[in-house]
Amino acid sequence: QQAPEERGTYSNDFTTLEIRSFWAVCQQSFLQKNPYTPPKFIIEYCDCYSDHVRRTYKSMKELNSLKSYEELTKSLIIECNLKIQQELAPIDPA
């Protein structure tokens, strides 16, 4: 199995608890919407979501100050959902 890709360090003030809490909310959301989601998918998505938030925002205060989470949702879809779907799509041998 391939080693995880290193994404570098993050320059922000998130605590370990905040990052783990964000990841746990992501996992719970996936399981509420589809309780049969394979763990591999949840891990891929929630890791990507957490990494995106850590790269984009400097603190929970900044994240919580968003007037709308619509932009965050759009950027997560673009950065994570589409990327992971392409990575996990079966390769057409034709």
N, C-alpha and C positions, 0 to 999 in steps of 0.2 A: 504494500500500500504506500502511496506517495505521502511524503511528509507535508504537514500544513504549510501554506505559503506565509512567509513573514511579511507583515505589513508595516513594520517600523514601530516607532514609539508614538505616543499620543501626547499632545500638549494640552492638558485640560485639568480641571479640578474635581473630576468625578471620583468618588470613593469606590472602593471595591464593593461595598454593600449596594451602592446605587447601580453599579454596572450589573451585579448579580440580580438585583431586583428587576431591572429593566429586562434582562434576559428571561427571568422567570415569568414576567407578565407576557412576554412574547410567546413563550412555550404554552402557557395556560390559554392564551387566545387561540392558538392553533388547535389545541386539544378540545376547546369548547366548540369551535366551528366544525371540526372533523376529528372525532375521537380515534379514528383509525389511521391518522397521519403517521407514517413510519418515522421512527426516531431520527434516522439519517437526514430526512428532509427538514425536520424541526431544528436540528442542530445547525445545518447549513444556513437556513434562513435567519435564525435568531443570532447566530454569530455574525452574519453579515449586517443585520439590523443594528446590533450593538456596536460593531466597528464603525458603521456609518455615523451613528450618533456621536461616538467618541471623536471622530475626525471632524465633524461638522459643528458641534457645539462645545463650548468651553466649560459649562457647569450645568447642574440641575436648575439653577436659577434662570439661566438663559433659556434652557429647554422649556421650563415651566412658564416663561414669559411670552411664549408664542401666542399670538392672538388667535391663530387657527392652526390646527394640526394637518390641514389639507396639504400644505406644501411639503411637510415632512412625509406624509403618506405617499405623495407623488414621487418624491425623491427616493424613498425606499423601494417603491415599485420599479422605478427605472434602474436603480443601482443593483438591487438584490433580486427581485422576483424574475425579471427578464434574464439577467445574467445566469442565475441558477437554473432556470428552465432550459436555457440553451445548453448549459453544461451537462444537464441530466437527460437531455433529449437523446433518443436512440439514433445512432448513426445509420444513414441509409447506405447500404453496401452497393447500390446500383451505380 
